[in-house]
Amino acid sequence: MTTLDNRPNTALLVVDVQNGVVDDAYERDAVVANIGGLVGRARREGVPVVWVRHSDEELVQGSEEWRIVDELRPDDAEPIVEKSYGDSFEDTDLEKILAERGIGRLVVTGAETDACIRSTLHGALVRGYDATLVGDAHTTGDKTAWGAPSPEQVIAHTNLYWRFQLAPGRRGGTVETSEVDFRG
């Protein structure tokens, strides 16, 4: 249903699964394993995998914290989008990469749920993409000290509200890893 012309393809988007982002994240190992399974499946099915990596004062490029976790290895042919804002589209070459591959639908995984995942989902939808969130393949850290809900509640709420996201000619949606259909 994407509103982007000539964009029939789907990509798996892996956002900010970096050491300094997910080290203390909620259910880190299970989420990383689910993402790893999806990456393997996407590769076997010929679905493009696009990686996103954040950098800022705490995630300095080239540092151990900035690196993608050891369990996940981008293939040399898979693009890595470098970003410094929450929305993976903002001031990056993500749109160009997706356009070159005819991608109009994104299957979104990664971290952090209440920051870069939500920003990227909304960024995709307003730019004309269909954006499916994989409900058990995203995570966040504990921000309850600053008044936020628990990570479990943040993840559950995001899964709930994204399940029903619609815009003219576009849709969101939430599925579990076992329900991902890269064909649409």
Secondary structure per residue as TSV (DSSP state, phi and psi in degrees):
chain	resnum	aa	ss	phi	psi
A	1	M	-	360.0	-0.8
A	2	T	-	-46.4	149.7
A	3	T	S	-91.5	4.5
A	4	L	S	-87.9	126.5
A	5	D	T	-68.9	142.4
A	6	N	T	54.4	42.8
A	7	R	-	-127.6	66.5
A	8	P	-	-81.4	-8.4
A	9	N	E	-92.0	159.8
A	10	T	E	-114.5	146.8
A	11	A	E	-130.0	150.6
A	12	L	E	-91.9	122.8
A	13	L	E	-105.9	121.5
A	14	V	E	-111.2	107.4
A	15	V	E	-102.1	119.8
A	16	D	-	54.1	39.2
A	17	V	-	-86.6	71.9
A	18	Q	B	-112.9	154.5
A	19	N	H	-51.8	-49.6
A	20	G	H	-74.1	-11.2
A	21	V	H	-95.3	-42.1
A	22	V	H	-108.5	-0.9
A	23	D	T	-50.8	-44.2
A	24	D	T	-109.9	21.4
A	25	A	-	-74.4	156.3
A	26	Y	T	-61.3	128.0
A	27	E	T	48.5	41.1
A	28	R	H	-49.4	-52.7
A	29	D	H	-64.5	-41.2
A	30	A	H	-65.7	-42.1
A	31	V	H	-65.0	-46.4
A	32	V	H	-61.9	-39.8
A	33	A	H	-63.3	-42.2
A	34	N	H	-63.0	-42.7
A	35	I	H	-63.4	-44.2
A	36	G	H	-58.4	-41.7
A	37	G	H	-62.5	-41.1
A	38	L	H	-67.2	-39.3
A	39	V	H	-60.6	-46.7
A	40	G	H	-60.9	-43.7
A	41	R	H	-64.8	-43.4
A	42	A	H	-59.9	-45.5
A	43	R	H	-60.4	-45.2
A	44	R	H	-62.5	-34.2
A	45	E	H	-90.7	2.3
A	46	G	T	74.5	23.5
A	47	V	-	-91.3	129.7
A	48	P	-	-60.9	138.6
A	49	V	E	-110.8	125.7
A	50	V	E	-119.5	126.8
A	51	W	E	-101.0	145.0
A	52	V	E	-125.2	136.6
A	53	R	E	-134.8	127.2
A	54	H	E	-91.2	146.4
A	55	S	-	-139.0	145.1
A	56	D	S	-163.7	-161.8
A	57	E	S	-62.8	-31.4
A	58	E	S	-91.3	-24.7
A	59	L	S	-114.7	75.4
A	60	V	-	-74.6	129.2
A	61	Q	T	-51.3	132.8
A	62	G	T	89.6	-12.1
A	63	S	S	-79.5	164.5
A	64	E	T	-62.5	-37.9
A	65	E	T	-63.8	-31.9
A	66	W	T	-77.2	-25.2
A	67	R	S	-67.5	146.1
A	68	I	B	-65.9	142.4
A	69	V	-	-55.3	149.1
A	70	D	T	-59.3	-30.6
A	71	E	T	-68.1	-19.5
A	72	L	-	-116.3	128.1
A	73	R	-	-125.2	109.4
A	74	P	-	-60.9	137.9
A	75	D	-	-73.2	150.6
A	76	D	T	-57.4	-28.5
A	77	A	T	-85.9	-7.3
A	78	E	S	-91.0	128.9
A	79	P	-	-69.3	145.7
A	80	I	E	-116.6	118.4
A	81	V	E	-91.7	123.2
A	82	E	E	-92.9	130.5
A	83	K	E	-136.6	162.7
A	84	S	S	-135.3	9.7
A	85	Y	S	-124.8	164.8
A	86	G	S	-61.6	-47.3
A	87	D	S	-73.8	120.2
A	88	S	T	-63.7	-14.8
A	89	F	T	-85.5	-25.2
A	90	E	T	-70.9	115.2
A	91	D	T	59.8	38.7
A	92	T	S	-133.1	177.8
A	93	D	S	-99.0	17.5
A	94	L	H	-57.6	-48.0
A	95	E	H	-58.3	-43.4
A	96	K	H	-61.7	-45.0
A	97	I	H	-60.4	-45.0
A	98	L	H	-68.2	-41.5
A	99	A	H	-62.0	-43.3
A	100	E	H	-60.4	-26.8
A	101	R	T	-101.7	5.0
A	102	G	T	65.4	34.0
A	103	I	E	-92.7	126.5
A	104	G	E	-122.5	-4.5
A	105	R	E	-132.8	133.4
A	106	L	E	-115.7	138.3
A	107	V	E	-107.1	114.6
A	108	V	E	-105.2	132.0
A	109	T	E	-137.1	165.5
A	110	G	E	128.6	-144.3
A	111	A	E	-150.6	162.6
A	112	E	-	-89.3	142.2
A	113	T	I	-50.2	-49.9
A	114	D	I	-87.7	12.0
A	115	A	I	-135.1	-95.3
A	116	C	I	-68.4	-32.1
A	117	I	I	-66.4	-50.9
A	118	R	H	-62.8	-42.5
A	119	S	H	-61.9	-43.2
A	120	T	H	-68.3	-41.3
A	121	L	H	-58.3	-49.4
A	122	H	H	-65.8	-40.0
A	123	G	H	-59.6	-40.4
A	124	A	H	-65.9	-48.2
A	125	L	H	-61.5	-44.5
A	126	V	H	-70.9	-19.8
A	127	R	T	-89.7	1.3
A	128	G	T	105.2	1.5
A	129	Y	-	-87.4	150.2
A	130	D	E	-80.5	140.6
A	131	A	E	-138.9	111.1
A	132	T	E	-101.4	126.2
A	133	L	E	-91.4	132.9
A	134	V	E	-90.8	106.9
A	135	G	E	-61.1	-27.1
A	136	D	E	-110.5	22.5
A	137	A	E	-132.0	31.5
A	138	H	E	-143.0	155.5
A	139	T	E	-153.6	172.6
A	140	T	-	-152.6	165.1
A	141	G	-	-87.9	171.7
A	142	D	-	-83.5	115.5
A	143	K	-	-116.4	22.6
A	144	T	G	-63.3	-26.7
A	145	A	G	-62.9	-22.8
A	146	W	G	-101.1	11.1
A	147	G	T	95.0	3.4
A	148	A	-	-78.7	158.8
A	149	P	-	-65.0	169.0
A	150	S	-	-63.4	156.4
A	151	P	H	-54.9	-41.2
A	152	E	H	-59.1	-41.3
A	153	Q	H	-69.8	-39.5
A	154	V	H	-60.8	-46.1
A	155	I	H	-65.0	-46.5
A	156	A	H	-61.5	-43.2
A	157	H	H	-65.0	-43.5
A	158	T	H	-62.9	-43.7
A	159	N	H	-59.7	-40.8
A	160	L	H	-66.2	-54.1
A	161	Y	H	-71.5	-30.7
A	162	W	H	-73.0	-24.8
A	163	R	H	-56.8	-29.9
A	164	F	T	-108.9	12.4
A	165	Q	-	-71.9	129.8
A	166	L	E	-141.1	150.7
A	167	A	E	-146.6	162.5
A	168	P	T	-53.7	117.3
A	169	G	T	75.7	6.0
A	170	R	E	-138.6	160.5
A	171	R	E	-148.8	153.0
A	172	G	-	-95.1	-142.8
A	173	G	-	137.4	151.2
A	174	T	E	-129.2	132.4
A	175	V	E	-135.6	161.9
A	176	E	-	-87.6	163.1
A	177	T	G	-51.4	-45.1
A	178	S	G	-66.8	-16.0
A	179	E	G	-100.7	-1.7
A	180	V	-	-64.1	128.7
A	181	D	-	-122.5	105.6
A	182	F	T	-70.5	-10.2
A	183	R	T	-83.1	-9.8
A	184	G	-	126.1	360.0
